[in-house]
Amino acid sequence: MSTTSFSTVAARPWQLSQPASFALLASIVLFFLAGSAAPTPLYPVYQAAWGFSPVTVTVVFGIYALAVLATLLTFGSLSDHVGRRPVLIVATLTQALTMMIFASAHGLAALVVARVVQGLSTGAAIGAIGAGLLDIDRSRGTIANSVAPMAGTATGGILSGLMVQYLPAPTHLVYLVLGVIFVVQAGGVALMPETVAPRPGALASLRPRLRVPAGLRGAVLLAAPALVASWALAGFYGSLGPALVRRILASSSFVVGGLTLFVLAGSGAVTVLLLRRWPALRMMNFGAAALIVGVGLTLVATAHGMAPLFFAGAALAGAGFGTGFQGAIRTVLPRTAAADRAGVLSVLFVISYLGMGVPAVLGGLRVVHGGGLFATSREYGAAVMALAALALAGGLVRARREGAQPQ
């Protein structure tokens, strides 16, 4: 266990232990991503009530990704200078405010505002949380940085779908529950020990920039195609996936929309846990190969209306999503100095959220102005497979250079 950060910052009375702090940070990642997935099963409800098109769904989804990007570019490194706790307290309370905006939304404008505020709070927090996990325990922190977001997405998707389908106040309850959780988490962060000592340069760190230390640039370039392929797939499932699976199953159930995210993200989290001892490059290559096969199965299932094959393909693609993302993260973060962790992690998430947001919006435009939902899904899937193939080719070349024993 890494204790450097804890030894450089003075202890305070009534503070959480290291294990409790680690668990709290992991839970914040989980629930932030659960909150981002929670609206997905509700999009059909919003569409029916407010009369907007599939393009609008993807734009709302893309706005969230762009808000995350904008905040990562400005606040991504702030916690390296002012500490993790101040950034996380503000971010979790802002996330609670976001849930209240969702719960009180009565039109598209409020939904857009909620997604923007949610993106801002997530972007501000994501680097600080990930870096804090690594500060406490580098090995477990690297795994948590990959597993917790997927577990959160899976949890948010399925629980939101179940609550919308079977509990009262479908457009309110899930947000109210999450809002209470975020308030409690903010209180927990106030009791955490700080994991880094504050240092000068906070204002300068707000200048938008993408900075990767020279020694890490090769690793980031190697990881980029895997990150984009993985998150482009997640963007499709998060925006157009519910409509697609409802058409395949000829079902109006809201649970179905959440189930697609649950299968994709849940299988990714489980696979990462099972293969966590694999070398990083082997895991990334496996993820790219699984993405190719899984998306291919999904496209076959979509063409022939085969629901079981669709979910089998989603599970395999999810395994590729999880291991591809985990492998990419692990090729970079363990080599990163503590003072640069939040900034480098922010760069990785900038790449990821660009991969998630931009293709999702383009996919929505293709649905309306192209060949429809099924034709768009084929084109989108082919693009993900091409990116995964590029990631696999780069990984295999790197593995051969390292004597097929990558670390």
C-alpha positions as CSV (number, residue, x, y, z in Angstrom):
1,M,0.0,0.0,0.0
2,S,1.2,3.5,-0.9
3,T,1.4,5.7,2.2
4,T,3.3,8.6,0.7
5,S,0.3,10.9,0.5
6,F,-0.9,10.2,4.0
7,S,2.5,10.8,5.5
8,T,2.8,14.3,3.9
9,V,-0.5,15.7,5.2
10,A,-1.2,16.3,8.9
11,A,-3.8,14.0,10.4
12,R,-7.0,15.5,11.8
13,P,-9.2,14.3,14.6
14,W,-12.3,12.2,13.7
15,Q,-11.0,11.4,10.3
16,L,-11.8,8.3,8.2
17,S,-9.2,5.4,8.1
18,Q,-7.4,4.6,4.8
19,P,-9.7,1.6,4.0
20,A,-12.8,3.7,4.7
21,S,-11.5,6.5,2.6
22,F,-10.8,4.2,-0.3
23,A,-14.2,2.6,0.0
24,L,-15.8,6.1,0.1
25,L,-13.9,7.3,-3.0
26,A,-14.9,4.1,-4.9
27,S,-18.5,4.6,-3.9
28,I,-18.5,8.1,-5.2
29,V,-17.2,6.9,-8.6
30,L,-19.9,4.2,-8.6
31,F,-22.8,6.6,-7.8
32,F,-21.6,9.4,-10.1
33,L,-21.8,6.9,-13.0
34,A,-25.0,5.5,-11.7
35,G,-26.4,9.0,-11.8
36,S,-25.2,9.5,-15.4
37,A,-26.9,6.2,-16.4
38,A,-30.1,6.8,-14.5
39,P,-31.9,9.0,-17.2
40,T,-31.3,6.3,-19.9
41,P,-34.4,4.2,-19.2
42,L,-36.4,7.4,-18.8
43,Y,-35.7,8.8,-22.3
44,P,-38.8,7.1,-23.8
45,V,-40.9,8.7,-21.0
46,Y,-39.4,12.2,-21.8
47,Q,-39.9,11.6,-25.5
48,A,-43.5,10.8,-25.1
49,A,-44.2,13.7,-22.7
50,W,-42.2,16.4,-24.5
51,G,-42.3,15.1,-28.1
52,F,-38.6,15.2,-29.1
53,S,-36.7,13.0,-31.6
54,P,-33.9,10.5,-31.4
55,V,-31.5,13.3,-32.4
56,T,-32.5,15.2,-29.3
57,V,-31.8,12.1,-27.1
58,T,-28.3,11.9,-28.5
59,V,-27.7,15.6,-28.2
60,V,-28.8,15.5,-24.6
61,F,-26.4,12.6,-24.1
62,G,-23.6,14.4,-26.0
63,I,-24.1,17.6,-24.0
64,Y,-23.3,15.7,-20.9
65,A,-20.1,14.4,-22.5
66,L,-19.1,17.8,-23.7
67,A,-19.7,19.3,-20.2
68,V,-17.4,16.7,-18.7
69,L,-14.8,17.5,-21.3
70,A,-14.9,21.2,-20.7
71,T,-14.5,20.7,-17.0
72,L,-11.7,18.1,-17.4
73,L,-9.8,20.6,-19.5
74,T,-10.1,23.4,-16.9
75,F,-10.4,21.7,-13.5
76,G,-8.9,18.3,-14.2
77,S,-5.6,19.1,-12.5
78,L,-7.0,21.4,-9.7
79,S,-6.9,18.7,-7.0
80,D,-3.2,18.2,-7.6
81,H,-2.8,21.7,-6.3
82,V,-5.6,22.4,-3.7
83,G,-6.1,18.8,-2.5
84,R,-8.6,16.2,-3.3
85,R,-11.1,17.0,-0.5
86,P,-12.2,20.6,-1.5
87,V,-12.8,19.5,-5.1
88,L,-14.8,16.5,-4.1
89,I,-17.0,18.2,-1.5
90,V,-18.0,20.8,-4.1
91,A,-18.5,18.2,-6.8
92,T,-20.7,15.8,-4.7
93,L,-22.9,18.7,-3.5
94,T,-23.3,19.9,-7.1
95,Q,-24.2,16.3,-8.1
96,A,-26.9,16.4,-5.4
97,L,-28.2,19.6,-6.9
98,T,-28.2,18.0,-10.3
99,M,-30.5,15.2,-9.0
100,M,-33.0,17.9,-7.8
101,I,-33.0,19.5,-11.2
102,F,-33.8,16.2,-12.9
103,A,-36.5,15.4,-10.3
104,S,-38.2,18.8,-10.9
105,A,-37.8,18.9,-14.7
106,H,-40.9,19.7,-16.7
107,G,-39.4,20.1,-20.2
108,L,-36.4,19.6,-22.4
109,A,-34.7,22.8,-21.3
110,A,-34.5,21.5,-17.7
111,L,-33.2,18.2,-18.9
112,V,-30.4,19.9,-20.8
113,V,-29.5,22.0,-17.8
114,A,-29.4,19.0,-15.6
115,R,-27.1,17.1,-17.9
116,V,-24.8,20.1,-18.2
117,V,-24.5,20.6,-14.5
118,Q,-24.1,16.8,-14.1
119,G,-21.3,16.9,-16.6
120,L,-19.6,19.8,-14.9
121,S,-19.6,18.1,-11.5
122,T,-18.5,14.8,-12.9
123,G,-15.6,16.4,-14.9
124,A,-14.4,18.2,-11.8
125,A,-14.5,15.1,-9.6
126,I,-13.3,12.3,-11.9
127,G,-9.6,13.2,-11.8
128,A,-9.6,13.9,-8.1
129,I,-11.4,10.6,-7.3
130,G,-9.1,8.5,-9.5
131,A,-6.0,10.2,-8.2
132,G,-7.2,9.9,-4.6
133,L,-7.7,6.1,-5.1
134,L,-4.1,5.8,-6.4
135,D,-2.8,7.9,-3.6
136,I,-4.1,5.4,-1.1
137,D,-3.3,2.2,-2.9
138,R,-1.8,2.2,-6.4
139,S,-2.6,-1.4,-7.3
140,R,-6.1,-1.5,-6.0
141,G,-6.7,2.1,-7.1
142,T,-5.9,1.2,-10.7
143,I,-8.5,-1.6,-10.6
144,A,-11.1,0.6,-8.8
145,N,-10.7,3.3,-11.4
146,S,-11.8,0.8,-14.1
147,V,-14.3,-1.4,-12.2
148,A,-16.2,1.3,-10.3
149,P,-17.4,3.3,-13.4
150,M,-18.7,0.2,-15.1
151,A,-20.3,-1.1,-11.9
152,G,-21.9,2.3,-11.5
153,T,-23.2,2.4,-15.0
154,A,-24.6,-1.1,-14.7
155,T,-26.3,-0.3,-11.3
156,G,-27.7,3.0,-12.5
157,G,-29.2,1.5,-15.7
158,I,-30.9,-1.5,-14.2
159,L,-32.1,0.1,-10.9
160,S,-33.5,3.1,-12.8
161,G,-35.3,0.8,-15.2
162,L,-36.8,-1.2,-12.3
163,M,-37.8,1.9,-10.3
164,V,-39.4,3.5,-13.4
165,Q,-41.3,0.3,-14.3
166,Y,-42.5,-0.8,-10.8
167,L,-42.4,2.1,-8.4
168,P,-44.4,5.3,-8.1
169,A,-43.2,8.7,-9.3
170,P,-41.0,7.3,-12.1
171,T,-39.4,10.6,-13.1
172,H,-38.7,11.6,-9.5
173,L,-37.9,8.7,-7.2
174,V,-34.6,7.5,-8.6
175,Y,-33.2,11.1,-8.6
176,L,-34.3,11.8,-5.0
177,V,-32.6,8.6,-3.8
178,L,-29.4,9.5,-5.6
179,G,-29.5,13.0,-4.3
180,V,-29.6,11.9,-0.7
181,I,-26.7,9.5,-1.3
182,F,-24.6,12.4,-2.7
183,V,-25.3,14.6,0.3
184,V,-24.2,11.7,2.6
185,Q,-21.0,11.2,0.5
186,A,-20.2,14.9,0.7
187,G,-20.3,14.6,4.5
188,G,-18.0,11.6,4.3
189,V,-15.5,13.5,2.2
190,A,-15.3,16.2,4.8
191,L,-14.1,13.5,7.2
192,M,-11.5,12.1,4.9
193,P,-7.8,12.7,5.4
194,E,-6.3,14.8,2.6
195,T,-4.1,12.6,0.4
196,V,-1.8,15.3,-1.2
197,A,-0.2,18.4,0.3
198,P,-1.4,21.6,-1.4
199,R,1.1,23.2,-3.7
200,P,1.3,26.4,-5.8
201,G,-0.1,26.8,-9.3
202,A,-3.9,26.3,-8.7
203,L,-4.9,29.3,-10.9
204,A,-2.4,28.4,-13.6
205,S,-3.8,24.8,-13.6
206,L,-7.3,26.2,-14.7
207,R,-5.9,27.2,-18.1
208,P,-7.3,24.7,-20.6
209,R,-4.7,22.3,-21.8
210,L,-3.9,18.7,-22.3
211,R,-0.6,17.9,-20.8
212,V,1.1,14.5,-20.7
213,P,4.6,14.1,-19.4
214,A,7.1,13.3,-22.2
215,G,7.8,9.8,-20.8
216,L,4.1,8.8,-21.0
217,R,3.2,10.1,-24.4
218,G,3.9,6.7,-26.1
219,A,1.8,4.9,-23.6
220,V,-1.1,7.3,-24.1
221,L,-1.0,7.1,-27.9
222,L,-1.1,3.3,-27.6
223,A,-4.1,3.4,-25.2
224,A,-6.1,6.0,-27.2
225,P,-7.7,3.7,-29.9
226,A,-8.8,1.2,-27.1
227,L,-10.3,4.1,-25.1
228,V,-12.2,5.5,-28.1
229,A,-13.5,2.2,-29.2
230,S,-14.6,1.2,-25.7
231,W,-16.4,4.5,-25.0
232,A,-17.9,4.9,-28.4
233,L,-19.7,1.6,-27.8
234,A,-20.8,2.8,-24.3
235,G,-22.1,6.0,-25.9
236,F,-24.2,4.1,-28.4
237,Y,-25.7,1.8,-25.7
238,G,-26.4,4.8,-23.5
239,S,-28.1,6.9,-26.1
240,L,-29.7,4.7,-28.8
241,G,-29.3,1.2,-27.2
242,P,-32.6,1.3,-25.4
243,A,-34.6,2.2,-28.5
244,L,-32.8,-0.5,-30.5
245,V,-33.4,-3.3,-28.0
246,R,-37.0,-2.3,-27.5
247,R,-37.5,-2.7,-31.3
248,I,-35.8,-6.0,-31.4
249,L,-37.8,-7.4,-28.5
250,A,-41.0,-5.5,-29.5
251,S,-41.3,-4.5,-25.9
252,S,-42.4,-1.3,-24.2
253,S,-40.8,-2.2,-20.9
254,F,-38.6,0.4,-19.3
255,V,-36.5,-2.3,-17.7
256,V,-35.3,-3.4,-21.1
257,G,-33.6,0.0,-21.7
258,G,-31.7,-0.4,-18.4
259,L,-31.0,-4.0,-19.1
260,T,-28.8,-3.3,-22.1
261,L,-26.5,-1.0,-20.0
262,F,-26.5,-3.5,-17.2
263,V,-25.4,-6.4,-19.4
264,L,-22.7,-4.3,-21.2
265,A,-21.2,-2.6,-18.1
266,G,-21.8,-5.4,-15.7
267,S,-20.0,-8.0,-17.8
268,G,-17.2,-5.5,-18.2
269,A,-16.8,-5.1,-14.4
270,V,-16.9,-8.8,-13.8
271,T,-14.3,-9.6,-16.5
272,V,-11.9,-7.0,-15.2
273,L,-12.1,-8.5,-11.7
274,L,-11.5,-12.0,-13.1
275,L,-8.6,-11.0,-15.3
276,R,-7.1,-8.3,-13.0
277,R,-3.8,-10.1,-12.7
278,W,-3.1,-10.1,-16.4
279,P,-0.4,-7.8,-17.7
280,A,-1.8,-4.5,-18.9
281,L,-1.0,-4.9,-22.6
282,R,-2.4,-8.5,-22.8
283,M,-5.6,-7.2,-21.2
284,M,-6.0,-4.4,-23.6
285,N,-5.4,-6.7,-26.6
286,F,-8.0,-9.2,-25.3
287,G,-10.4,-6.3,-24.8
288,A,-10.0,-5.1,-28.4
289,A,-10.5,-8.7,-29.7
290,A,-13.6,-9.2,-27.6
291,L,-15.0,-5.9,-28.8
292,I,-14.6,-7.0,-32.4
293,V,-16.4,-10.3,-31.9
294,G,-19.0,-9.0,-29.5
295,V,-20.1,-6.1,-31.7
296,G,-20.1,-8.5,-34.7
297,L,-22.5,-10.8,-32.9
298,T,-24.7,-7.9,-31.9
299,L,-24.9,-6.7,-35.5
300,V,-25.9,-10.2,-36.7
301,A,-28.5,-10.4,-33.9
302,T,-29.9,-6.9,-34.9
303,A,-30.2,-7.9,-38.6
304,H,-32.1,-11.1,-37.7
305,G,-34.0,-9.9,-34.6
306,M,-32.4,-12.5,-32.4
307,A,-32.7,-11.2,-28.8
308,P,-30.7,-13.9,-27.0
309,L,-27.8,-13.4,-29.5
310,F,-28.1,-9.7,-29.0
311,F,-27.5,-9.9,-25.3
312,A,-24.8,-12.5,-25.7
313,G,-23.0,-10.1,-28.0
314,A,-23.6,-7.3,-25.6
315,A,-22.0,-9.3,-22.8
316,L,-19.0,-10.2,-24.9
317,A,-18.7,-6.6,-26.1
318,G,-19.0,-5.5,-22.5
319,A,-16.1,-7.8,-21.5
320,G,-14.1,-6.1,-24.3
321,F,-15.2,-2.6,-23.1
322,G,-14.1,-3.4,-19.5
323,T,-10.8,-5.1,-20.2
324,G,-9.9,-2.7,-23.0
325,F,-10.5,0.3,-20.8
326,Q,-8.7,-1.3,-17.8
327,G,-5.7,-2.4,-19.9
328,A,-5.4,1.1,-21.4
329,I,-5.6,2.8,-18.0
330,R,-3.0,0.3,-16.6
331,T,-0.5,1.0,-19.4
332,V,-0.4,4.7,-18.3
333,L,-1.4,5.4,-14.7
334,P,1.0,3.1,-12.7
335,R,3.9,4.9,-14.4
336,T,2.6,8.4,-13.5
337,A,4.1,10.5,-10.7
338,A,1.7,11.4,-7.9
339,A,1.9,15.1,-8.7
340,D,0.7,14.4,-12.3
341,R,-2.0,11.7,-11.6
342,A,-5.1,13.9,-11.7
343,G,-3.9,15.7,-14.8
344,V,-3.0,12.5,-16.7
345,L,-6.1,10.7,-15.7
346,S,-8.1,13.7,-16.9
347,V,-6.4,13.4,-20.3
348,L,-7.4,9.8,-20.5
349,F,-11.0,10.7,-19.7
350,V,-11.0,13.5,-22.2
351,I,-10.1,10.9,-24.9
352,S,-12.8,8.6,-23.5
353,Y,-15.6,11.1,-23.4
354,L,-14.8,12.4,-26.8
355,G,-15.1,8.8,-28.0
356,M,-18.5,8.5,-26.2
357,G,-20.1,11.9,-26.9
358,V,-19.2,12.7,-30.5
359,P,-20.2,9.4,-32.1
360,A,-23.4,9.3,-30.1
361,V,-24.5,12.6,-31.5
362,L,-23.5,11.6,-35.1
363,G,-25.4,8.4,-34.6
364,G,-28.6,10.3,-33.7
365,L,-28.2,12.5,-36.8
366,R,-27.8,9.4,-38.9
367,V,-31.0,7.8,-37.4
368,V,-33.1,10.7,-38.5
369,H,-31.4,11.8,-41.7
370,G,-29.8,8.5,-42.8
371,G,-31.2,5.0,-43.0
372,G,-32.9,4.7,-39.6
373,L,-32.1,3.0,-36.4
374,F,-31.0,-0.4,-37.7
375,A,-28.9,1.0,-40.5
376,T,-27.2,3.4,-38.1
377,S,-26.5,0.6,-35.7
378,R,-24.7,-1.3,-38.4
379,E,-22.6,1.7,-39.4
380,Y,-21.8,2.5,-35.8
381,G,-20.9,-1.1,-35.0
382,A,-18.6,-1.3,-38.0
383,A,-16.8,1.9,-36.9
384,V,-16.3,0.5,-33.4
385,M,-14.9,-2.7,-34.8
386,A,-12.5,-0.8,-37.0
387,L,-11.2,1.2,-34.0
388,A,-10.9,-2.0,-32.0
389,A,-8.9,-3.6,-34.8
390,L,-6.6,-0.6,-34.8
391,A,-6.1,-0.9,-31.1
392,L,-5.4,-4.6,-31.4
393,A,-2.9,-4.1,-34.2
394,G,-1.0,-1.5,-32.2
395,G,-1.1,-3.7,-29.1
396,L,0.2,-6.7,-30.9
397,V,3.1,-4.7,-32.4
398,R,4.0,-3.4,-29.0
399,A,3.8,-6.9,-27.5
400,R,6.1,-8.2,-30.2
401,R,8.6,-5.4,-29.5
402,E,8.6,-6.3,-25.8
403,G,9.2,-10.0,-26.5
404,A,5.5,-10.9,-26.0
405,Q,5.9,-10.3,-22.3
406,P,4.4,-6.9,-21.7
407,Q,4.1,-5.3,-18.3
